[in-house]
């Protein structure tokens, strides 16, 4: 296959052929074969092949009729469904079939976008974390502490428990796929670190903290502690915990940076 594209051609008038087609599709997905390749259904009445994602020629040499392209708007529904299933049955009990049923989506559609369960879980958790902090609408209270506290959104007990179950599932996934640690960090820690980085750069501009402060490291302090709290200690992260990390860990570290930058002076606004 010089084009590296596979065409599974099935007589659409044959029930047996249709069943074989979808069984083959599911098998390819379960084996990790990327399903972004071409899958074609041949209609002998029209002598053309109807494709999923790209044109080929019919036997008559005419361009084939294009099939319906994947609807990207379904991604959010599928990712939400993945989180629900993950929270309910954990990573080990979760299957792509369960997600497909919950999302009312075809399993082949899911495999085309996420070739493995681990990739689906990572994207679902990353989306959940990004939804918690909007970088385009970050608070600007005029002080670093005010910004750090204002970005913390209240959540119900039920929502906190659900997120804890999701994170427990993520921890279970890591036990099976240790090589995904960096990807998990990007999904869980980086969204909040990005926000804290913005707040600290603002603080530098206001003169609250020195320009020499190690913002790259310090922006990860609270998000990393929160990740440790949920992934390792299996405890929920609430407003009280986050404020305690801000006041007891991050701001004292920044005060220390201020003293080192200007001996004898301490910035009381932190």
ABEGO torsion letter per residue (X at the ends): XAAGBBBBBBBAABAAAAAAAAAAAAAAAAAGBBAABBBBBBBAAAGBBBBAAEBBBBAAGBBBBBBBBBBAAAAAAAAAAAAAAAAAAEAAABBAAAAAAAAGBBAAAAAAABABAAAAAAAAAAAAAAAABBAAABBBAGBAAAAAAAABBBBBAAAAAAAAAAAAAAAAAAAABAAAAAAAAAAAAAAAAAAAAAAAAAAAAAGABBAABBAAAAAAAAAAAAAAAAAAAGBBBBAAAAAAAAAAAAAAAAAAAAAAABBGBBBAAX
